Amino acid sequence: MSRDIIIVEDGKEKVVFHFAIFCELLKECIAKYGNIHMEQAELLVKRASFFIFRDINSFTGVVYFSHERSFHWAMIILYGNNYWHTHPEYATIPKDYDAWETMFLARYHLSDCYEFETKE
């Protein structure tokens, strides 16, 4: 299975998960909002991929990731579970995040890292 794009489906839906772009989004989000160098953000995402992303080869696994914002996953990678307790400034998504994420995804001609399709 390619880790660039993951396609999974169940009886009713199909989802295309642009995994490589999702990882790039996490890296840039960590660097921007964590105020760290991109190289360090890349290392954090690479390390996290071994345990956070291990179950994304099924429909349920992909849906699990899609139900939270990318910002949430980035902060978990950067600060750990329950990051909002240790970094309350990130208990809510920063006001500029939506515009920033939209601009990031536009570089790849996407509106989201997930494309859900209903099967007919």
TORPA-4810 file (N, C-alpha, C, O; in nm, 3 decimals):
<nodes>
NODE_1_0.084_-0.119_0.000_0.000_0.000_0.000_0.088_0.124_0.000_0.181_0.136_0.080_M
NODE_2_0.058_0.214_-0.088_0.129_0.341_-0.092_0.089_0.425_0.027_-0.028_0.428_0.065_S
NODE_3_0.186_0.493_0.086_0.155_0.582_0.197_0.134_0.725_0.148_0.108_0.814_0.229_R
NODE_4_0.145_0.749_0.018_0.119_0.883_-0.034_-0.031_0.911_-0.037_-0.079_1.014_0.011_D
NODE_5_-0.104_0.818_-0.094_-0.249_0.826_-0.100_-0.304_0.692_-0.054_-0.263_0.587_-0.105_I
NODE_6_-0.394_0.696_0.041_-0.455_0.574_0.093_-0.602_0.576_0.055_-0.673_0.672_0.084_I
NODE_7_-0.647_0.471_-0.010_-0.787_0.459_-0.051_-0.847_0.341_0.026_-0.798_0.228_0.016_I
NODE_8_-0.952_0.369_0.100_-1.021_0.265_0.176_-1.171_0.282_0.154_-1.219_0.390_0.117_V
NODE_9_-1.244_0.174_0.177_-1.388_0.183_0.160_-1.459_0.081_0.247_-1.403_-0.019_0.289_E
NODE_10_-1.585_0.111_0.273_-1.673_0.015_0.337_-1.788_-0.007_0.240_-1.775_0.026_0.122_D
NODE_11_-1.898_-0.061_0.285_-2.009_-0.091_0.195_-2.078_0.031_0.137_-2.141_0.021_0.031_G
NODE_12_-2.067_0.146_0.203_-2.141_0.265_0.161_-2.055_0.379_0.111_-2.098_0.458_0.026_K
NODE_13_-1.932_0.389_0.163_-1.847_0.503_0.131_-1.706_0.460_0.093_-1.659_0.352_0.128_E
NODE_14_-1.643_0.550_0.021_-1.503_0.537_-0.016_-1.435_0.666_0.027_-1.492_0.774_0.013_K
NODE_15_-1.314_0.655_0.080_-1.242_0.775_0.118_-1.101_0.768_0.060_-1.033_0.666_0.067_V
NODE_16_-1.060_0.879_0.004_-0.924_0.896_-0.046_-0.854_0.986_0.055_-0.893_1.101_0.076_V
NODE_17_-0.751_0.933_0.117_-0.676_1.006_0.219_-0.542_1.045_0.159_-0.460_0.959_0.129_F
NODE_18_-0.521_1.173_0.141_-0.396_1.225_0.087_-0.294_1.230_0.202_-0.266_1.336_0.258_H
NODE_19_-0.241_1.113_0.233_-0.159_1.096_0.352_-0.030_1.177_0.346_0.007_1.240_0.445_F
NODE_20_0.039_1.178_0.234_0.164_1.253_0.223_0.139_1.403_0.243_0.218_1.471_0.308_A
NODE_21_0.030_1.454_0.187_-0.004_1.595_0.203_-0.044_1.622_0.348_-0.009_1.726_0.403_I
NODE_22_-0.116_1.529_0.410_-0.152_1.541_0.550_-0.026_1.552_0.637_-0.021_1.635_0.728_F
NODE_23_0.074_1.470_0.609_0.199_1.477_0.685_0.270_1.610_0.664_0.326_1.666_0.758_C
NODE_24_0.268_1.661_0.542_0.327_1.793_0.516_0.252_1.902_0.592_0.312_1.994_0.647_E
NODE_25_0.119_1.891_0.594_0.037_1.986_0.669_0.075_1.983_0.817_0.089_2.088_0.879_L
NODE_26_0.090_1.863_0.873_0.129_1.851_1.014_0.265_1.915_1.039_0.282_1.988_1.137_L
NODE_27_0.361_1.889_0.951_0.495_1.947_0.967_0.490_2.099_0.969_0.547_2.164_1.058_K
NODE_28_0.421_2.155_0.871_0.416_2.302_0.862_0.338_2.362_0.979_0.372_2.469_1.028_E
NODE_29_0.232_2.293_1.022_0.154_2.340_1.136_0.238_2.338_1.263_0.237_2.434_1.340_C
NODE_30_0.311_2.230_1.285_0.398_2.219_1.402_0.503_2.328_1.400_0.529_2.393_1.502_I
NODE_31_0.564_2.349_1.285_0.668_2.452_1.274_0.609_2.591_1.301_0.666_2.669_1.376_A
NODE_32_0.494_2.621_1.240_0.434_2.753_1.254_0.383_2.778_1.395_0.421_2.877_1.459_K
NODE_33_0.298_2.690_1.444_0.232_2.716_1.572_0.316_2.670_1.692_0.294_2.716_1.804_Y
NODE_34_0.410_2.581_1.669_0.501_2.541_1.776_0.626_2.625_1.780_0.708_2.615_1.871_G
NODE_35_0.639_2.711_1.677_0.753_2.801_1.668_0.886_2.726_1.674_0.976_2.760_1.750_N
NODE_36_0.894_2.620_1.592_1.019_2.543_1.584_1.062_2.535_1.437_0.984_2.565_1.347_I
NODE_37_1.185_2.496_1.415_1.237_2.482_1.279_1.170_2.366_1.208_1.132_2.266_1.269_H
NODE_38_1.158_2.380_1.078_1.093_2.278_0.996_1.163_2.143_1.010_1.097_2.039_1.012_M
NODE_39_1.295_2.143_1.021_1.368_2.017_1.033_1.326_1.942_1.159_1.313_1.820_1.157_E
NODE_40_1.305_2.014_1.267_1.261_1.952_1.391_1.118_1.901_1.377_1.085_1.793_1.426_Q
NODE_41_1.032_1.977_1.311_0.894_1.935_1.287_0.891_1.809_1.201_0.812_1.718_1.228_A
NODE_42_0.976_1.802_1.100_0.984_1.683_1.015_1.022_1.560_1.097_0.964_1.453_1.080_E
NODE_43_1.118_1.576_1.185_1.162_1.466_1.270_1.049_1.420_1.363_1.029_1.300_1.382_L
NODE_44_0.976_1.514_1.420_0.865_1.479_1.509_0.757_1.401_1.435_0.706_1.301_1.488_L
NODE_45_0.721_1.443_1.315_0.618_1.373_1.237_0.669_1.236_1.195_0.594_1.139_1.197_V
NODE_46_0.794_1.228_1.157_0.850_1.098_1.119_0.847_1.001_1.237_0.809_0.885_1.220_K
NODE_47_0.886_1.046_1.354_0.881_0.961_1.474_0.738_0.921_1.507_0.712_0.807_1.544_R
NODE_48_0.647_1.014_1.495_0.507_0.988_1.529_0.442_0.889_1.433_0.350_0.816_1.472_A
NODE_49_0.487_0.885_1.310_0.424_0.799_1.210_0.431_0.652_1.248_0.348_0.572_1.203_S
NODE_50_0.527_0.614_1.330_0.540_0.475_1.369_0.430_0.430_1.465_0.394_0.313_1.465_F
NODE_51_0.377_0.521_1.546_0.275_0.479_1.640_0.139_0.545_1.619_0.037_0.483_1.647_F
NODE_52_0.136_0.668_1.572_0.008_0.736_1.554_-0.064_0.687_1.429_-0.186_0.670_1.430_I
NODE_53_0.009_0.664_1.323_-0.054_0.636_1.194_-0.055_0.488_1.156_-0.076_0.456_1.040_F
NODE_54_-0.033_0.400_1.250_-0.021_0.258_1.216_-0.152_0.194_1.173_-0.150_0.094_1.101_R
NODE_55_-0.265_0.248_1.213_-0.394_0.185_1.185_-0.475_0.257_1.078_-0.598_0.257_1.084_D
NODE_56_-0.410_0.317_0.983_-0.485_0.391_0.881_-0.502_0.313_0.752_-0.519_0.371_0.645_I
NODE_57_-0.496_0.181_0.762_-0.513_0.100_0.642_-0.655_0.045_0.631_-0.681_-0.045_0.551_N
NODE_58_-0.747_0.098_0.712_-0.886_0.054_0.706_-0.976_0.177_0.702_-0.934_0.288_0.734_S
NODE_59_-1.099_0.155_0.662_-1.196_0.265_0.658_-1.212_0.327_0.796_-1.211_0.449_0.810_F
NODE_60_-1.226_0.243_0.897_-1.242_0.292_1.034_-1.120_0.372_1.079_-1.135_0.475_1.144_T
NODE_61_-1.001_0.326_1.044_-0.879_0.396_1.082_-0.870_0.535_1.021_-0.831_0.630_1.088_G
NODE_62_-0.905_0.546_0.893_-0.899_0.677_0.827_-1.007_0.770_0.883_-0.980_0.887_0.906_V
NODE_63_-1.126_0.718_0.905_-1.234_0.800_0.961_-1.195_0.850_1.100_-1.228_0.963_1.136_V
NODE_64_-1.126_0.768_1.177_-1.079_0.809_1.309_-0.994_0.936_1.300_-1.010_1.028_1.380_Y
NODE_65_-0.902_0.940_1.201_-0.818_1.059_1.185_-0.895_1.177_1.129_-0.867_1.292_1.165_F
NODE_66_-0.992_1.151_1.043_-1.062_1.261_0.978_-1.159_1.332_1.072_-1.201_1.444_1.043_S
NODE_67_-1.196_1.270_1.181_-1.295_1.335_1.269_-1.234_1.444_1.356_-1.307_1.519_1.421_H
NODE_68_-1.103_1.455_1.358_-1.035_1.564_1.431_-0.965_1.654_1.329_-0.927_1.609_1.221_E
NODE_69_-0.949_1.779_1.364_-0.878_1.873_1.277_-0.730_1.838_1.273_-0.676_1.782_1.369_R
NODE_70_-0.665_1.870_1.165_-0.521_1.848_1.151_-0.443_1.920_1.260_-0.340_1.872_1.307_S
NODE_71_-0.493_2.036_1.301_-0.429_2.111_1.408_-0.419_2.025_1.535_-0.316_2.025_1.603_F
NODE_72_-0.524_1.953_1.566_-0.527_1.866_1.683_-0.416_1.761_1.675_-0.343_1.740_1.772_H
NODE_73_-0.405_1.694_1.561_-0.301_1.591_1.545_-0.162_1.652_1.555_-0.072_1.592_1.613_W
NODE_74_-0.144_1.770_1.499_-0.014_1.836_1.506_0.024_1.867_1.651_0.139_1.848_1.691_A
NODE_75_-0.071_1.915_1.728_-0.042_1.948_1.868_-0.017_1.824_1.952_0.063_1.828_2.046_M
NODE_76_-0.085_1.714_1.920_-0.056_1.587_1.990_0.087_1.544_1.962_0.159_1.502_2.052_I
NODE_77_0.128_1.555_1.836_0.266_1.517_1.801_0.366_1.608_1.872_0.469_1.561_1.920_I
NODE_78_0.336_1.735_1.877_0.429_1.832_1.936_0.432_1.826_2.089_0.539_1.824_2.149_L
NODE_79_0.314_1.824_2.151_0.307_1.838_2.296_0.253_1.716_2.371_0.259_1.712_2.494_Y
NODE_80_0.202_1.616_2.299_0.150_1.496_2.363_0.001_1.502_2.389_-0.063_1.605_2.371_G
NODE_81_-0.053_1.388_2.432_-0.196_1.380_2.466_-0.231_1.481_2.573_-0.149_1.513_2.660_N
NODE_82_-0.350_1.530_2.566_-0.399_1.631_2.661_-0.315_1.759_2.658_-0.300_1.826_2.759_N
NODE_83_-0.263_1.791_2.541_-0.179_1.910_2.524_-0.248_2.038_2.570_-0.181_2.132_2.612_Y
NODE_84_-0.381_2.041_2.564_-0.455_2.161_2.603_-0.442_2.192_2.752_-0.469_2.304_2.794_W
NODE_85_-0.402_2.093_2.832_-0.378_2.119_2.975_-0.242_2.185_2.997_-0.230_2.277_3.078_H
NODE_86_-0.142_2.139_2.925_-0.008_2.194_2.942_0.015_2.317_2.855_0.102_2.399_2.885_T
NODE_87_-0.063_2.330_2.748_-0.053_2.445_2.657_-0.194_2.500_2.631_-0.248_2.483_2.522_H
NODE_88_-0.252_2.564_2.732_-0.391_2.610_2.719_-0.414_2.708_2.605_-0.528_2.728_2.563_P
NODE_89_-0.308_2.769_2.556_-0.323_2.859_2.441_-0.371_2.785_2.317_-0.419_2.846_2.222_E
NODE_90_-0.359_2.651_2.318_-0.404_2.570_2.204_-0.528_2.488_2.237_-0.561_2.394_2.165_Y
NODE_91_-0.597_2.524_2.346_-0.723_2.457_2.379_-0.827_2.485_2.270_-0.918_2.405_2.248_A
NODE_92_-0.813_2.599_2.204_-0.894_2.630_2.087_-0.799_2.656_1.971_-0.686_2.699_1.989_T
NODE_93_-0.848_2.630_1.854_-0.767_2.650_1.733_-0.745_2.799_1.713_-0.839_2.878_1.724_I
NODE_94_-0.621_2.841_1.682_-0.594_2.983_1.659_-0.685_3.042_1.550_-0.722_2.973_1.455_P
NODE_95_-0.719_3.168_1.565_-0.812_3.234_1.473_-0.764_3.233_1.329_-0.846_3.229_1.237_K
NODE_96_-0.634_3.237_1.307_-0.582_3.240_1.171_-0.563_3.102_1.109_-0.524_3.090_0.993_D
NODE_97_-0.592_2.998_1.185_-0.562_2.863_1.138_-0.642_2.825_1.013_-0.585_2.772_0.917_Y
NODE_98_-0.771_2.850_1.012_-0.852_2.810_0.896_-0.801_2.871_0.767_-0.791_2.802_0.665_D
NODE_99_-0.770_2.999_0.769_-0.718_3.066_0.649_-0.582_3.007_0.611_-0.555_2.985_0.493_A
NODE_100_-0.498_2.982_0.711_-0.366_2.924_0.684_-0.380_2.785_0.623_-0.312_2.753_0.526_W
NODE_101_-0.469_2.702_0.680_-0.488_2.566_0.628_-0.544_2.569_0.486_-0.502_2.489_0.401_E
NODE_102_-0.637_2.658_0.460_-0.693_2.672_0.325_-0.586_2.707_0.224_-0.583_2.651_0.115_T
NODE_103_-0.497_2.800_0.260_-0.387_2.837_0.170_-0.291_2.720_0.150_-0.244_2.696_0.039_M
NODE_104_-0.263_2.646_0.256_-0.176_2.530_0.243_-0.236_2.429_0.146_-0.168_2.386_0.053_F
NODE_105_-0.362_2.392_0.165_-0.427_2.292_0.080_-0.442_2.340_-0.064_-0.439_2.258_-0.156_L
NODE_106_-0.459_2.469_-0.084_-0.472_2.524_-0.220_-0.346_2.498_-0.303_-0.354_2.485_-0.425_A
NODE_107_-0.231_2.490_-0.238_-0.106_2.458_-0.311_-0.116_2.322_-0.378_-0.048_2.297_-0.478_R
NODE_108_-0.198_2.234_-0.325_-0.215_2.098_-0.377_-0.349_2.080_-0.448_-0.386_1.969_-0.484_Y
NODE_109_-0.420_2.190_-0.468_-0.551_2.189_-0.534_-0.651_2.100_-0.460_-0.727_2.026_-0.521_H
NODE_110_-0.648_2.110_-0.327_-0.738_2.033_-0.242_-0.813_2.128_-0.149_-0.768_2.239_-0.122_L
NODE_111_-0.928_2.082_-0.100_-0.999_2.156_0.004_-0.988_2.083_0.138_-1.021_2.139_0.242_S
NODE_112_-0.941_1.959_0.134_-0.920_1.880_0.255_-0.825_1.766_0.220_-0.802_1.737_0.103_D
NODE_113_-0.770_1.703_0.321_-0.682_1.587_0.299_-0.762_1.460_0.276_-0.707_1.356_0.239_C
NODE_114_-0.893_1.468_0.299_-0.982_1.353_0.285_-1.088_1.383_0.180_-1.145_1.492_0.178_Y
NODE_115_-1.112_1.286_0.094_-1.219_1.300_-0.005_-1.315_1.183_0.016_-1.283_1.069_-0.018_E
NODE_116_-1.431_1.212_0.072_-1.532_1.109_0.095_-1.626_1.101_-0.025_-1.673_1.204_-0.076_F
NODE_117_-1.652_0.981_-0.070_-1.742_0.958_-0.183_-1.844_0.853_-0.142_-1.810_0.750_-0.084_E
NODE_118_-1.970_0.880_-0.173_-2.075_0.781_-0.149_-2.077_0.685_-0.266_-2.078_0.726_-0.382_T
NODE_119_-2.078_0.556_-0.234_-2.085_0.455_-0.340_-2.229_0.437_-0.382_-2.321_0.438_-0.299_K
NODE_120_-2.248_0.420_-0.512_-2.385_0.403_-0.562_-2.402_0.269_-0.624_-2.510_0.236_-0.672_E
</nodes>
